[in-house]
């Protein structure tokens, strides 16, 4: 393990990065506003598992191979970008469709359920090569070569980072749930918030699509 001072620096940096909004945060917020707290928490753990995919891949060297290959990086990047844009577009459209249905006196669209929210959360994070790039660029700076077991250190530090990200996502789910409950009688507010979340996911997807492969 890194020395205590080095570990404290890592923890502080990982916490700062965890509270920085990314695809996972916007997905969790949108999912919570649409289906409630249970879906939001499920999607939080989904993004956490997706993050652990990158941690495991990084410890095994798979992420380095992907980032070193322009073709593999581009393929993963485009898959993640298309999926994120599709989720954002679906979020935006469903918010408008539900508002129209409510005006017409129809029944609201049923929630997607916790299982689907969890699966989508996994894909949102697992298909984001920028997460892999972050882990490979960030974690090795805090790995102690003298302590040995570099792969195990990488996994442990990655697990800490993913745990912090997941906790932040859970907090986002609770906050979005309170917003949803507070605006229960104001469907227009919920619709605009969901549209904003959907638009943010689309923007992040476009940003991911044009991202360049990091230099290793």
Z-matrix of the N, CA and C atoms (Angstrom, degrees):
N
C 1 1.461
C 2 1.530 1 111.19
N 3 1.354 2 117.90 1 151.66
C 4 1.465 3 120.20 2 176.69
C 5 1.523 4 110.09 3 -63.67
N 6 1.327 5 116.80 4 162.34
C 7 1.454 6 121.52 5 175.48
C 8 1.529 7 109.06 6 -63.68
N 9 1.336 8 116.07 7 159.83
C 10 1.462 9 121.03 8 -173.99
C 11 1.532 10 112.00 9 -57.76
N 12 1.334 11 116.86 10 -43.60
C 13 1.471 12 119.89 11 179.92
C 14 1.524 13 110.95 12 -63.85
N 15 1.323 14 115.72 13 -43.49
C 16 1.462 15 120.33 14 179.12
C 17 1.530 16 110.83 15 -64.38
N 18 1.335 17 115.87 16 -39.74
C 19 1.464 18 120.12 17 178.84
C 20 1.525 19 110.67 18 -65.36
N 21 1.339 20 117.08 19 -39.67
C 22 1.466 21 120.83 20 178.71
C 23 1.527 22 110.65 21 -63.02
N 24 1.334 23 116.61 22 -39.44
C 25 1.461 24 120.51 23 177.25
C 26 1.531 25 110.39 24 -64.52
N 27 1.329 26 115.64 25 -42.21
C 28 1.464 27 119.61 26 178.64
C 29 1.528 28 110.55 27 -62.03
N 30 1.309 29 116.17 28 -46.05
C 31 1.470 30 120.47 29 -178.13
C 32 1.527 31 110.70 30 -60.85
N 33 1.338 32 116.63 31 -43.89
C 34 1.468 33 120.69 32 -179.80
C 35 1.527 34 110.80 33 -63.92
N 36 1.338 35 116.49 34 -43.12
C 37 1.466 36 120.24 35 179.99
C 38 1.523 37 110.56 36 -66.80
N 39 1.336 38 117.73 37 -41.57
C 40 1.458 39 121.38 38 179.82
C 41 1.523 40 110.84 39 -64.92
N 42 1.341 41 116.72 40 -38.09
C 43 1.471 42 120.41 41 178.36
C 44 1.521 43 110.76 42 -66.35
N 45 1.331 44 116.41 43 -41.96
C 46 1.464 45 120.33 44 178.42
C 47 1.525 46 110.80 45 -61.27
N 48 1.331 47 116.20 46 -42.96
C 49 1.460 48 120.40 47 179.50
C 50 1.528 49 111.31 48 -69.68
N 51 1.329 50 116.96 49 -30.39
C 52 1.465 51 120.52 50 -179.53
C 53 1.529 52 111.53 51 -65.98
N 54 1.332 53 116.83 52 -34.55
C 55 1.461 54 119.87 53 -177.89
C 56 1.526 55 112.26 54 -86.23
N 57 1.340 56 116.56 55 -2.21
C 58 1.462 57 119.97 56 176.43
C 59 1.526 58 109.25 57 -80.96
N 60 1.337 59 118.38 58 122.33
C 61 1.472 60 120.20 59 -176.38
C 62 1.523 61 113.12 60 -58.45
N 63 1.322 62 115.63 61 136.27
C 64 1.462 63 122.68 62 177.02
C 65 1.511 64 109.61 63 -142.62
N 66 1.331 65 117.98 64 -171.28
C 67 1.470 66 120.88 65 -179.05
C 68 1.521 67 113.50 66 -55.05
N 69 1.346 68 116.19 67 -41.05
C 70 1.458 69 119.45 68 -177.92
C 71 1.516 70 112.44 69 -63.26
N 72 1.331 71 116.49 70 -42.73
C 73 1.467 72 120.77 71 -179.13
C 74 1.520 73 110.97 72 -62.48
N 75 1.335 74 116.48 73 -45.76
C 76 1.458 75 119.62 74 -179.04
C 77 1.529 76 111.49 75 -67.78
N 78 1.338 77 116.33 76 -35.01
C 79 1.460 78 118.61 77 177.64
C 80 1.524 79 110.25 78 -66.58
N 81 1.323 80 117.28 79 -44.53
C 82 1.469 81 121.06 80 179.58
C 83 1.524 82 110.76 81 -61.21
N 84 1.333 83 116.31 82 -43.23
C 85 1.465 84 119.95 83 179.31
C 86 1.527 85 111.16 84 -62.32
N 87 1.329 86 115.82 85 -46.42
C 88 1.467 87 119.99 86 -179.42
C 89 1.523 88 111.22 87 -64.25
N 90 1.328 89 116.03 88 -41.07
C 91 1.464 90 120.18 89 -179.14
C 92 1.527 91 111.13 90 -65.94
N 93 1.332 92 117.02 91 -38.03
C 94 1.456 93 121.31 92 179.39
C 95 1.533 94 110.94 93 -68.74
N 96 1.322 95 116.15 94 -44.39
C 97 1.461 96 119.84 95 179.80
C 98 1.525 97 111.22 96 -62.84
N 99 1.317 98 116.16 97 -30.93
C 100 1.464 99 120.08 98 -178.29
C 101 1.520 100 112.38 99 -83.47
N 102 1.333 101 117.10 100 -43.86
C 103 1.463 102 119.42 101 -171.57
C 104 1.505 103 116.40 102 -120.74
N 105 1.321 104 117.93 103 -1.33
C 106 1.450 105 120.01 104 177.84
C 107 1.516 106 114.06 105 99.73
N 108 1.323 107 114.94 106 -179.79
C 109 1.456 108 122.12 107 -173.44
C 110 1.523 109 113.09 108 -61.23
N 111 1.328 110 117.35 109 -41.94
C 112 1.473 111 120.39 110 -176.73
C 113 1.524 112 111.13 111 -59.43
N 114 1.344 113 116.25 112 -44.17
C 115 1.466 114 119.62 113 178.69
C 116 1.524 115 110.89 114 -66.66
N 117 1.331 116 116.19 115 -37.60
C 118 1.456 117 119.47 116 179.73
C 119 1.516 118 112.31 117 -64.66
N 120 1.332 119 116.91 118 -43.70
C 121 1.467 120 120.33 119 179.02
C 122 1.523 121 110.39 120 -66.91
N 123 1.332 122 117.02 121 -40.29
C 124 1.470 123 120.52 122 177.88
C 125 1.519 124 110.85 123 -60.84
N 126 1.331 125 116.55 124 -42.50
C 127 1.465 126 119.78 125 179.36
C 128 1.529 127 110.87 126 -67.59
N 129 1.344 128 117.50 127 -30.82
C 130 1.464 129 121.35 128 177.17
C 131 1.525 130 110.88 129 -62.56
N 132 1.333 131 115.92 130 -46.26
C 133 1.461 132 119.16 131 178.52
C 134 1.528 133 111.04 132 -69.62
N 135 1.325 134 116.70 133 -27.46
C 136 1.462 135 120.23 134 175.26
C 137 1.513 136 111.43 135 -65.47
N 138 1.338 137 116.96 136 -46.28
C 139 1.463 138 119.45 137 178.18
C 140 1.525 139 110.44 138 -65.41
N 141 1.335 140 116.40 139 -32.22
C 142 1.463 141 119.77 140 176.42
C 143 1.513 142 111.79 141 -63.35
N 144 1.335 143 116.72 142 -44.58
C 145 1.464 144 120.07 143 178.25
C 146 1.527 145 110.45 144 -65.27
N 147 1.333 146 116.30 145 -38.49
C 148 1.464 147 119.72 146 176.78
C 149 1.522 148 111.28 147 -61.38
N 150 1.334 149 116.76 148 -37.43
C 151 1.457 150 120.50 149 176.82
C 152 1.518 151 111.88 150 -66.13
N 153 1.333 152 116.36 151 -37.68
C 154 1.461 153 119.96 152 179.23
C 155 1.526 154 111.40 153 -66.92
N 156 1.322 155 117.12 154 -26.65
C 157 1.470 156 120.07 155 174.75
C 158 1.529 157 109.15 156 -59.47
N 159 1.338 158 116.56 157 -43.45
C 160 1.460 159 120.51 158 179.86
C 161 1.532 160 111.42 159 -69.15
N 162 1.334 161 115.94 160 -36.64
C 163 1.466 162 119.20 161 178.96
C 164 1.526 163 110.01 162 -63.58
N 165 1.325 164 116.58 163 -47.09
C 166 1.461 165 120.82 164 179.66
C 167 1.528 166 110.83 165 -62.95
N 168 1.339 167 115.26 166 -44.01
C 169 1.467 168 119.34 167 179.45
C 170 1.520 169 110.83 168 -63.06
N 171 1.331 170 116.02 169 -40.41
C 172 1.463 171 119.60 170 179.56
C 173 1.515 172 111.74 171 -64.51
N 174 1.336 173 116.96 172 -41.02
C 175 1.465 174 120.13 173 -179.43
C 176 1.525 175 111.61 174 -66.65
N 177 1.332 176 116.15 175 -27.94
C 178 1.461 177 120.69 176 179.78
C 179 1.530 178 112.88 177 -90.59
N 180 1.336 179 116.15 178 -7.82
C 181 1.457 180 119.81 179 179.79
C 182 1.508 181 114.17 180 90.11
N 183 1.335 182 118.55 181 0.05
C 184 1.463 183 121.04 182 -178.18
C 185 1.521 184 110.82 183 -66.36
N 186 1.340 185 116.31 184 -41.57
C 187 1.465 186 119.61 185 -179.37
C 188 1.521 187 111.59 186 -61.12
N 189 1.322 188 116.65 187 -37.48
C 190 1.469 189 120.13 188 178.75
C 191 1.518 190 110.74 189 -63.07
N 192 1.333 191 116.04 190 -39.18
C 193 1.469 192 120.08 191 178.52
C 194 1.523 193 110.48 192 -63.56
N 195 1.347 194 115.96 193 -44.97
C 196 1.470 195 120.74 194 -179.84
C 197 1.516 196 110.67 195 -61.82
N 198 1.339 197 116.70 196 -44.99
C 199 1.459 198 120.14 197 -177.37
C 200 1.524 199 111.91 198 -71.25
N 201 1.325 200 116.63 199 -25.76
C 202 1.465 201 119.89 200 178.75
C 203 1.517 202 112.16 201 -78.71
N 204 1.326 203 117.41 202 -20.06
C 205 1.458 204 121.65 203 -179.82
C 206 1.517 205 109.82 204 -101.16
N 207 1.322 206 116.52 205 117.64
C 208 1.468 207 120.57 206 179.84
C 209 1.520 208 110.87 207 -60.44
N 210 1.336 209 116.81 208 -38.73
C 211 1.462 210 120.07 209 -177.06
C 212 1.525 211 111.60 210 -68.13
N 213 1.345 212 116.39 211 -45.57
C 214 1.461 213 119.63 212 -179.56
C 215 1.527 214 111.22 213 -66.55
N 216 1.333 215 116.21 214 -41.38
C 217 1.459 216 119.59 215 179.09
C 218 1.526 217 110.89 216 -62.14
N 219 1.335 218 116.47 217 -44.99
C 220 1.460 219 120.76 218 -179.19
C 221 1.523 220 111.46 219 -63.32
N 222 1.339 221 116.42 220 -40.90
C 223 1.461 222 120.11 221 -179.93
C 224 1.522 223 111.01 222 -63.01
N 225 1.335 224 116.89 223 -47.19
C 226 1.465 225 120.37 224 179.97
C 227 1.517 226 110.89 225 -66.15
N 228 1.333 227 115.43 226 -40.24
C 229 1.463 228 120.36 227 -179.90
C 230 1.518 229 111.04 228 -60.99
N 231 1.330 230 117.34 229 -46.65
C 232 1.465 231 120.78 230 -178.10
C 233 1.528 232 111.49 231 -68.30
N 234 1.337 233 116.62 232 -37.64
C 235 1.466 234 119.22 233 176.09
C 236 1.521 235 110.94 234 -60.43
N 237 1.330 236 115.87 235 -45.98
C 238 1.457 237 120.03 236 179.14
C 239 1.514 238 112.43 237 -65.27
N 240 1.334 239 116.40 238 -40.76
C 241 1.458 240 120.79 239 -179.07
C 242 1.527 241 111.15 240 -65.06
N 243 1.336 242 116.49 241 -46.21
C 244 1.472 243 120.21 242 179.83
C 245 1.518 244 110.63 243 -62.20
N 246 1.336 245 116.44 244 -42.90
C 247 1.464 246 119.76 245 -179.08
C 248 1.526 247 110.72 246 -64.58
N 249 1.320 248 117.13 247 -41.34
C 250 1.458 249 121.01 248 -179.20
C 251 1.528 250 110.93 249 -67.60
N 252 1.330 251 116.89 250 -42.49
C 253 1.462 252 120.43 251 177.50
C 254 1.523 253 110.59 252 -63.40
N 255 1.327 254 116.16 253 -40.67
C 256 1.468 255 120.16 254 179.15
C 257 1.517 256 110.98 255 -63.30
N 258 1.338 257 117.35 256 -43.49
C 259 1.467 258 120.45 257 177.99
C 260 1.527 259 110.74 258 -63.25
N 261 1.345 260 116.04 259 -42.78
C 262 1.455 261 119.48 260 179.17
C 263 1.517 262 111.91 261 -63.25
N 264 1.335 263 116.54 262 -43.89
C 265 1.465 264 120.83 263 179.27
C 266 1.526 265 110.75 264 -63.75
N 267 1.343 266 115.67 265 -41.29
C 268 1.465 267 119.45 266 179.20
C 269 1.525 268 111.01 267 -65.30
N 270 1.338 269 116.48 268 -39.56
C 271 1.461 270 120.63 269 177.55
C 272 1.520 271 110.85 270 -62.75
N 273 1.339 272 115.82 271 -44.76
C 274 1.467 273 121.73 272 -179.41
C 275 1.525 274 110.24 273 -63.37
N 276 1.329 275 115.99 274 -47.68
C 277 1.455 276 120.39 275 -177.32
C 278 1.527 277 112.66 276 -67.67
N 279 1.341 278 117.18 277 -40.73
C 280 1.457 279 119.51 278 -178.71
C 281 1.521 280 111.22 279 -66.55
N 282 1.349 281 116.87 280 -33.29
C 283 1.468 282 120.03 281 177.06
C 284 1.521 283 110.26 282 -63.39
N 285 1.323 284 116.70 283 -43.46
C 286 1.464 285 120.11 284 179.23
C 287 1.524 286 112.05 285 -70.21
N 288 1.336 287 115.70 286 -38.96
C 289 1.458 288 119.62 287 -178.98
C 290 1.527 289 111.21 288 -65.95
N 291 1.329 290 116.84 289 -40.70
C 292 1.457 291 120.28 290 179.56
C 293 1.517 292 110.77 291 -66.73
N 294 1.347 293 116.42 292 -36.61
C 295 1.465 294 119.17 293 177.35
C 296 1.519 295 110.42 294 -64.50
N 297 1.322 296 117.25 295 -41.27
C 298 1.462 297 121.44 296 178.31
C 299 1.527 298 110.73 297 -65.71
N 300 1.324 299 116.70 298 -41.07
C 301 1.463 300 120.90 299 179.06
C 302 1.516 301 111.06 300 -62.74
N 303 1.347 302 115.37 301 -41.07
C 304 1.463 303 119.46 302 179.36
C 305 1.522 304 111.32 303 -63.70
N 306 1.336 305 116.54 304 -39.72
C 307 1.465 306 120.22 305 178.73
C 308 1.515 307 111.34 306 -65.60
N 309 1.338 308 116.29 307 -32.40
C 310 1.465 309 121.05 308 179.86
C 311 1.525 310 112.52 309 -83.36
N 312 1.334 311 115.61 310 -1.66
C 313 1.459 312 119.02 311 178.92
C 314 1.508 313 114.31 312 82.25
N 315 1.339 314 118.39 313 14.88
C 316 1.462 315 121.67 314 -179.04
C 317 1.512 316 112.04 315 -85.03
N 318 1.326 317 115.54 316 173.05
C 319 1.460 318 120.94 317 178.91
C 320 1.517 319 110.02 318 -77.46
N 321 1.343 320 118.41 319 145.03
C 322 1.463 321 120.82 320 179.41
C 323 1.519 322 111.60 321 -67.02
N 324 1.318 323 115.52 322 152.79
C 325 1.456 324 120.68 323 177.86
C 326 1.524 325 110.13 324 -66.59
N 327 1.333 326 118.95 325 131.03
C 328 1.462 327 119.95 326 -178.67
C 329 1.518 328 111.83 327 -65.81
N 330 1.330 329 115.69 328 150.77
C 331 1.460 330 120.79 329 178.28
C 332 1.525 331 109.67 330 -65.79
N 333 1.327 332 116.05 331 155.47
C 334 1.470 333 119.56 332 -177.07
C 335 1.517 334 111.65 333 -75.46
N 336 1.317 335 118.24 334 -20.56
C 337 1.456 336 121.30 335 -179.83
C 338 1.513 337 112.73 336 97.13
N 339 1.328 338 115.40 337 155.23
C 340 1.460 339 120.91 338 -176.21
C 341 1.523 340 112.58 339 -65.47
N 342 1.338 341 117.59 340 -38.21
C 343 1.467 342 120.12 341 -177.74
C 344 1.519 343 111.61 342 -62.69
N 345 1.326 344 115.76 343 -45.67
C 346 1.464 345 118.86 344 -179.78
C 347 1.528 346 110.27 345 -67.75
N 348 1.327 347 117.07 346 -39.45
C 349 1.462 348 120.50 347 178.10
C 350 1.524 349 110.44 348 -60.94
N 351 1.340 350 116.36 349 -38.58
C 352 1.463 351 121.29 350 178.05
C 353 1.526 352 110.35 351 -64.56
N 354 1.333 353 116.79 352 -47.88
C 355 1.468 354 120.64 353 -178.59
C 356 1.523 355 111.38 354 -61.75
N 357 1.323 356 116.17 355 -43.48
C 358 1.462 357 119.18 356 179.79
C 359 1.524 358 110.79 357 -64.92
N 360 1.342 359 116.58 358 -37.36
C 361 1.462 360 119.92 359 177.82
C 362 1.512 361 112.12 360 -61.83
N 363 1.342 362 116.43 361 -40.46
C 364 1.469 363 120.65 362 177.36
C 365 1.524 364 110.12 363 -59.24
N 366 1.332 365 116.24 364 -46.77
C 367 1.465 366 120.17 365 -176.96
C 368 1.529 367 112.05 366 -68.07
N 369 1.332 368 116.70 367 -38.02
C 370 1.465 369 120.04 368 179.65
C 371 1.525 370 110.52 369 -55.95
N 372 1.333 371 116.00 370 -43.65
C 373 1.469 372 119.50 371 -177.13
C 374 1.524 373 112.10 372 -84.71
N 375 1.330 374 117.43 373 -39.99
C 376 1.460 375 120.07 374 -176.01
C 377 1.526 376 112.45 375 -67.57
N 378 1.334 377 117.31 376 -27.80
C 379 1.464 378 120.81 377 -178.91
C 380 1.527 379 113.07 378 -92.08
N 381 1.313 380 116.46 379 13.60
C 382 1.462 381 120.25 380 -179.67
C 383 1.533 382 109.46 381 -104.42
N 384 1.339 383 117.95 382 100.63
C 385 1.472 384 119.78 383 -178.19
C 386 1.520 385 113.05 384 -66.96
N 387 1.336 386 117.51 385 -17.77
C 388 1.454 387 119.58 386 178.38
C 389 1.533 388 110.34 387 -67.53
N 390 1.339 389 116.45 388 -27.06
C 391 1.461 390 119.56 389 174.78
C 392 1.519 391 109.83 390 -67.09
N 393 1.335 392 116.19 391 -43.03
C 394 1.467 393 120.13 392 177.33
C 395 1.530 394 110.41 393 -61.58
N 396 1.326 395 116.52 394 -42.99
C 397 1.464 396 120.78 395 179.73
C 398 1.525 397 110.54 396 -62.27
N 399 1.326 398 116.04 397 -39.87
C 400 1.465 399 119.76 398 179.51
C 401 1.520 400 110.81 399 -62.44
N 402 1.330 401 117.17 400 -48.88
C 403 1.456 402 120.31 401 -177.88
C 404 1.528 403 111.25 402 -61.80
N 405 1.341 404 116.76 403 -42.05
C 406 1.466 405 119.77 404 -177.87
C 407 1.528 406 112.18 405 -71.09
N 408 1.317 407 116.90 406 -28.70
C 409 1.466 408 119.88 407 -179.41
C 410 1.526 409 112.12 408 -88.08
N 411 1.318 410 116.47 409 -29.62
C 412 1.465 411 121.20 410 -170.53
C 413 1.536 412 112.69 411 -94.62
N 414 1.328 413 116.34 412 -51.82
C 415 1.461 414 120.09 413 -172.31
C 416 1.529 415 113.65 414 -64.05
N 417 1.364 416 119.21 415 -43.21
C 418 1.470 417 118.15 416 -177.75
C 419 1.520 418 114.57 417 -57.28
N 420 1.332 419 118.14 418 -23.16
C 421 1.461 420 120.85 419 179.02
C 422 1.527 421 111.85 420 -65.82
N 423 1.331 422 116.17 421 -20.26
C 424 1.462 423 120.31 422 -176.37
C 425 1.532 424 112.30 423 -112.24
N 426 1.317 425 116.77 424 7.21
C 427 1.460 426 120.96 425 178.06
C 428 1.532 427 108.92 426 -85.84
N 429 1.316 428 115.93 427 133.01
C 430 1.456 429 121.37 428 179.45
C 431 1.523 430 109.42 429 -93.41
N 432 1.333 431 116.23 430 112.96
C 433 1.457 432 120.14 431 179.07
C 434 1.531 433 111.50 432 -67.72
N 435 1.336 434 115.86 433 -32.02
C 436 1.458 435 119.70 434 -179.81
C 437 1.525 436 111.71 435 -65.22
N 438 1.335 437 116.78 436 -31.21
C 439 1.461 438 120.64 437 -177.64
C 440 1.525 439 112.26 438 -75.90
N 441 1.343 440 117.20 439 -17.02
C 442 1.464 441 120.35 440 179.73
C 443 1.521 442 112.18 441 74.23
N 444 1.335 443 115.35 442 -175.49
C 445 1.473 444 121.73 443 179.71
C 446 1.533 445 110.91 444 48.89
N 447 1.324 446 114.80 445 55.24
C 448 1.468 447 121.30 446 -175.25
C 449 1.526 448 111.49 447 -59.79
N 450 1.333 449 117.11 448 -42.50
C 451 1.471 450 120.38 449 -179.07
C 452 1.521 451 110.84 450 -62.18
N 453 1.342 452 116.68 451 -39.43
C 454 1.462 453 120.42 452 179.76
C 455 1.521 454 110.57 453 -68.22
N 456 1.337 455 116.80 454 -40.27
C 457 1.465 456 120.08 455 176.24
C 458 1.529 457 110.53 456 -61.65
N 459 1.330 458 116.11 457 -43.41
C 460 1.462 459 121.25 458 179.38
C 461 1.526 460 110.43 459 -58.34
N 462 1.332 461 116.10 460 -45.46
C 463 1.459 462 119.98 461 -178.73
C 464 1.526 463 111.30 462 -65.71
N 465 1.337 464 116.64 463 -41.28
C 466 1.458 465 119.85 464 -179.31
C 467 1.524 466 111.76 465 -64.93
N 468 1.331 467 116.60 466 -46.11
C 469 1.463 468 120.00 467 178.61
C 470 1.527 469 110.83 468 -65.63
N 471 1.328 470 116.22 469 -38.55
C 472 1.457 471 119.67 470 177.13
C 473 1.514 472 111.49 471 -64.27
N 474 1.321 473 116.55 472 -39.95
C 475 1.466 474 120.99 473 178.30
C 476 1.523 475 110.92 474 -61.60
N 477 1.334 476 116.47 475 -40.22
C 478 1.466 477 120.17 476 177.99
C 479 1.526 478 110.40 477 -62.11
N 480 1.331 479 116.25 478 -45.08
C 481 1.466 480 120.42 479 179.67
C 482 1.530 481 111.39 480 -62.77
N 483 1.326 482 116.16 481 -44.64
C 484 1.471 483 120.16 482 179.65
C 485 1.516 484 110.41 483 -64.19
N 486 1.331 485 117.33 484 -39.45
C 487 1.470 486 120.85 485 178.82
C 488 1.519 487 110.99 486 -61.85
N 489 1.337 488 116.68 487 -43.20
C 490 1.469 489 120.21 488 177.80
C 491 1.527 490 110.60 489 -63.00
N 492 1.328 491 116.30 490 -43.28
C 493 1.470 492 119.93 491 178.52
C 494 1.524 493 110.79 492 -60.75
N 495 1.335 494 116.06 493 -41.96
C 496 1.462 495 120.20 494 -178.43
C 497 1.522 496 110.91 495 -66.69
N 498 1.330 497 117.11 496 -41.55
C 499 1.467 498 120.40 497 178.12
C 500 1.525 499 111.17 498 -61.16
N 501 1.337 500 116.02 499 -41.00
C 502 1.468 501 119.66 500 177.47
C 503 1.523 502 110.04 501 -63.89
N 504 1.332 503 116.94 502 -41.72
C 505 1.467 504 120.48 503 178.50
C 506 1.527 505 111.24 504 -62.39
N 507 1.334 506 116.94 505 -39.02
C 508 1.468 507 120.29 506 178.10
C 509 1.527 508 110.20 507 -64.35
N 510 1.337 509 116.20 508 -40.89
C 511 1.469 510 119.78 509 176.56
C 512 1.526 511 110.20 510 -61.15
N 513 1.332 512 116.07 511 -42.55
C 514 1.472 513 120.53 512 177.20
C 515 1.526 514 110.32 513 -59.65
N 516 1.336 515 116.68 514 -40.59
C 517 1.467 516 120.61 515 179.22
C 518 1.521 517 110.49 516 -62.50
N 519 1.334 518 117.84 517 -42.61
C 520 1.464 519 120.68 518 179.79
C 521 1.531 520 111.07 519 -67.01
N 522 1.339 521 116.15 520 -41.64
C 523 1.467 522 119.83 521 179.34
C 524 1.524 523 110.47 522 -64.71
N 525 1.333 524 116.70 523 -46.15
C 526 1.463 525 120.30 524 179.51
C 527 1.523 526 111.04 525 -64.01
N 528 1.337 527 115.95 526 -33.54
C 529 1.463 528 119.82 527 177.94
C 530 1.520 529 110.91 528 -66.02
N 531 1.344 530 116.11 529 -41.59
C 532 1.472 531 119.49 530 176.95
C 533 1.517 532 111.35 531 -64.36
N 534 1.323 533 116.06 532 -39.34
C 535 1.469 534 120.06 533 176.76
C 536 1.524 535 109.90 534 -62.29
N 537 1.320 536 115.47 535 -42.92
C 538 1.468 537 121.09 536 179.64
C 539 1.522 538 111.11 537 -62.08
N 540 1.330 539 116.67 538 -43.17
C 541 1.462 540 120.31 539 179.60
C 542 1.523 541 111.38 540 -68.63
N 543 1.344 542 116.03 541 -39.47
C 544 1.456 543 120.10 542 -179.63
C 545 1.511 544 113.03 543 -68.28
N 546 1.331 545 116.44 544 -26.25
C 547 1.470 546 120.48 545 -179.03
C 548 1.525 547 111.06 546 -105.80
N 549 1.346 548 116.12 547 22.26
C 550 1.468 549 119.95 548 -176.60
C 551 1.521 550 112.46 549 -57.30
N 552 1.305 551 117.33 550 -34.67
C 553 1.458 552 120.16 551 -179.29
C 554 1.519 553 113.61 552 -92.02
N 555 1.341 554 115.77 553 2.99
C 556 1.468 555 119.90 554 -178.92
C 557 1.530 556 108.20 555 -124.31
N 558 1.290 557 115.14 556 82.03
C 559 1.470 558 120.68 557 -175.96
C 560 1.523 559 112.14 558 -61.28
N 561 1.327 560 117.13 559 -29.02
C 562 1.457 561 120.33 560 -179.45
C 563 1.522 562 112.08 561 -64.53
N 564 1.333 563 116.37 562 -36.87
C 565 1.469 564 120.47 563 179.50
C 566 1.524 565 110.27 564 -66.20
N 567 1.347 566 116.23 565 -46.76
C 568 1.457 567 120.71 566 178.76
C 569 1.524 568 110.38 567 -60.55
N 570 1.330 569 116.37 568 -42.58
C 571 1.469 570 119.79 569 -179.32
C 572 1.525 571 110.59 570 -60.99
N 573 1.325 572 116.88 571 -44.99
C 574 1.471 573 119.33 572 -178.70
C 575 1.527 574 111.44 573 -66.47
N 576 1.336 575 116.77 574 -38.00
C 577 1.462 576 119.63 575 178.00
C 578 1.521 577 111.14 576 -64.64
N 579 1.335 578 116.29 577 -42.24
C 580 1.461 579 120.00 578 179.09
C 581 1.525 580 110.69 579 -67.88
N 582 1.317 581 116.85 580 -38.16
C 583 1.465 582 119.74 581 176.79
C 584 1.524 583 110.44 582 -63.32
N 585 1.346 584 116.29 583 -39.76
C 586 1.460 585 119.96 584 178.91
C 587 1.533 586 110.79 585 -64.55
N 588 1.351 587 116.18 586 -41.62
C 589 1.466 588 119.66 587 178.03
C 590 1.527 589 110.94 588 -64.08
N 591 1.333 590 115.77 589 -42.31
C 592 1.462 591 119.80 590 177.92
C 593 1.513 592 111.45 591 -63.32
N 594 1.326 593 116.75 592 -42.96
C 595 1.461 594 120.39 593 178.06
C 596 1.516 595 111.98 594 -63.20
N 597 1.333 596 116.67 595 -37.72
C 598 1.461 597 120.36 596 178.70
C 599 1.527 598 110.68 597 -65.51
N 600 1.331 599 117.16 598 -40.66
C 601 1.467 600 119.79 599 178.01
C 602 1.521 601 111.50 600 -64.66
N 603 1.336 602 116.84 601 -38.90
C 604 1.467 603 120.41 602 177.31
C 605 1.526 604 109.83 603 -62.86
N 606 1.337 605 116.43 604 -44.42
C 607 1.462 606 120.75 605 179.88
C 608 1.529 607 110.77 606 -62.84
N 609 1.336 608 117.03 607 -41.37
C 610 1.458 609 120.27 608 178.38
C 611 1.524 610 111.22 609 -65.92
N 612 1.337 611 116.17 610 -36.95
C 613 1.460 612 120.34 611 177.61
C 614 1.522 613 111.11 612 -63.88
N 615 1.322 614 116.38 613 -43.28
C 616 1.468 615 120.62 614 177.96
C 617 1.533 616 110.09 615 -63.91
N 618 1.345 617 115.27 616 -41.57
C 619 1.465 618 118.96 617 177.85
C 620 1.517 619 112.08 618 -62.46
N 621 1.327 620 116.02 619 -37.73
C 622 1.461 621 120.29 620 178.00
C 623 1.521 622 110.82 621 -66.54
N 624 1.336 623 116.43 622 -38.38
C 625 1.461 624 120.86 623 -178.18
C 626 1.526 625 112.32 624 -63.39
N 627 1.315 626 116.54 625 -32.98
C 628 1.469 627 119.59 626 -176.87
C 629 1.532 628 111.99 627 -98.24
N 630 1.346 629 116.70 628 2.72
C 631 1.467 630 120.22 629 179.81
C 632 1.525 631 110.46 630 -66.06
N 633 1.294 632 116.31 631 141.57
C 634 1.458 633 121.27 632 178.36
C 635 1.519 634 109.89 633 -89.79
N 636 1.315 635 114.97 634 154.77
C 637 1.460 636 120.50 635 177.56
C 638 1.528 637 109.12 636 -68.61
N 639 1.326 638 117.45 637 126.16
C 640 1.474 639 119.54 638 -179.63
C 641 1.519 640 111.57 639 -62.17
N 642 1.304 641 115.47 640 146.18
C 643 1.471 642 120.45 641 175.95
C 644 1.513 643 108.77 642 -81.28
N 645 1.318 644 116.10 643 128.61
C 646 1.467 645 120.36 644 -178.91
C 647 1.530 646 110.65 645 -98.93
